[in-house]
Amino acid sequence: MSAYVSNGLSDGRPVHVSRVGRMHYVDDAAWNAEAYAVTGHPGIAWRVWGLETEPDEDTEWSGFENLTGNVVAVMVGDDRPHTFAPDELVPLEREAYCGGLRSGRVHA
């Protein structure tokens, strides 16, 4: 699905908006760490998928979606998306967590 993101993120060009269930997001190169720790979720490593977007009442005909200000992330080893405020995420070094299937545990 292509859409325009109304805050100028796409520089006026269509960007690919990915969709998982009811959650929409766009890639953002600024979130380039392999994994992140999230405040309030100790011991879990998270991968950022992108910036959350949401359609509005005009999206069907305009093609525009709006950024919510949140980041879409999944636990390492899982595929269920969650949203977080950007200031809740802290980059992790690769050695700081186990990236195995269904693991995603941060080393103490």
C-alpha positions as CSV (number, residue, x, y, z in Angstrom):
1,M,0.0,0.0,0.0
2,S,1.4,3.4,-0.9
3,A,0.4,6.5,0.9
4,Y,1.6,10.0,1.6
5,V,2.6,10.9,5.1
6,S,1.3,14.4,5.9
7,N,4.2,15.7,8.0
8,G,6.7,15.8,5.1
9,L,8.5,12.6,6.0
10,S,8.1,11.4,2.4
11,D,9.2,14.7,0.9
12,G,6.0,14.7,-1.1
13,R,6.7,11.3,-2.6
14,P,4.6,8.2,-1.8
15,V,6.1,6.0,0.8
16,H,5.3,2.4,1.4
17,V,3.0,2.0,4.4
18,S,3.2,-1.4,5.9
19,R,0.2,-2.8,7.7
20,V,0.0,-5.5,10.4
21,G,-3.7,-6.0,11.4
22,R,-4.9,-2.5,12.2
23,M,-1.5,-1.1,12.8
24,H,0.2,0.9,10.0
25,Y,3.8,2.1,9.9
26,V,6.5,3.5,7.7
27,D,10.2,2.7,7.7
28,D,12.5,5.3,9.3
29,A,16.2,5.0,8.8
30,A,16.8,6.9,12.1
31,W,15.9,3.7,14.0
32,N,19.0,1.8,12.8
33,A,20.1,-0.1,15.9
34,E,19.7,-3.8,15.7
35,A,17.7,-3.9,19.0
36,Y,16.4,-1.6,21.7
37,A,15.6,-1.8,25.4
38,V,12.2,-0.3,26.3
39,T,11.5,1.5,29.6
40,G,9.1,-0.5,31.7
41,H,9.9,-3.8,29.9
42,P,13.1,-5.0,31.6
43,G,15.0,-7.9,30.2
44,I,13.4,-7.8,26.7
45,A,15.1,-6.7,23.5
46,W,12.9,-5.0,20.8
47,R,13.3,-4.4,17.1
48,V,11.9,-1.2,15.6
49,W,9.8,-1.7,12.5
50,G,9.1,2.0,11.9
51,L,7.0,5.0,12.7
52,E,3.3,4.4,13.4
53,T,0.8,6.0,11.0
54,E,-2.9,6.1,11.1
55,P,-5.4,6.8,8.4
56,D,-7.9,9.6,8.9
57,E,-11.4,10.1,7.5
58,D,-10.0,11.3,4.2
59,T,-7.3,8.7,3.6
60,E,-9.3,6.6,1.3
61,W,-9.5,9.3,-1.3
62,S,-6.5,11.5,-0.4
63,G,-3.9,8.8,0.2
64,F,-2.6,10.7,3.2
65,E,-1.9,9.1,6.6
66,N,-0.7,10.9,9.7
67,L,2.2,10.0,12.0
68,T,1.1,9.3,15.6
69,G,4.4,10.1,17.2
70,N,4.9,6.5,18.3
71,V,7.3,3.8,17.1
72,V,6.1,0.3,16.2
73,A,8.4,-2.4,17.6
74,V,8.3,-6.2,18.2
75,M,10.1,-8.3,20.8
76,V,13.1,-10.0,19.3
77,G,12.0,-13.5,18.4
78,D,8.3,-12.5,18.2
79,D,6.1,-10.9,15.5
80,R,3.4,-9.1,17.5
81,P,3.7,-5.4,17.1
82,H,3.6,-2.9,20.0
83,T,3.8,0.9,20.1
84,F,6.0,3.0,22.2
85,A,6.9,6.6,22.6
86,P,10.4,7.2,21.0
87,D,11.9,8.4,24.3
88,E,11.2,5.0,25.9
89,L,13.7,3.2,23.6
90,V,17.4,2.9,24.2
91,P,19.8,1.3,21.6
92,L,21.4,-2.1,22.7
93,E,24.7,-3.4,21.6
94,R,24.4,-6.8,19.9
95,E,26.3,-8.5,22.7
96,A,23.7,-7.2,25.2
97,Y,20.9,-9.6,24.2
98,C,20.2,-13.1,22.9
99,G,18.6,-12.9,19.5
100,G,17.4,-16.5,19.2
101,L,13.9,-17.6,18.2
102,R,11.5,-16.7,21.0
103,S,14.3,-15.5,23.2
104,G,15.0,-11.8,22.9
105,R,16.4,-11.7,26.5
106,V,18.7,-8.9,27.5
107,H,21.8,-10.1,29.3
108,A,22.2,-8.7,32.8
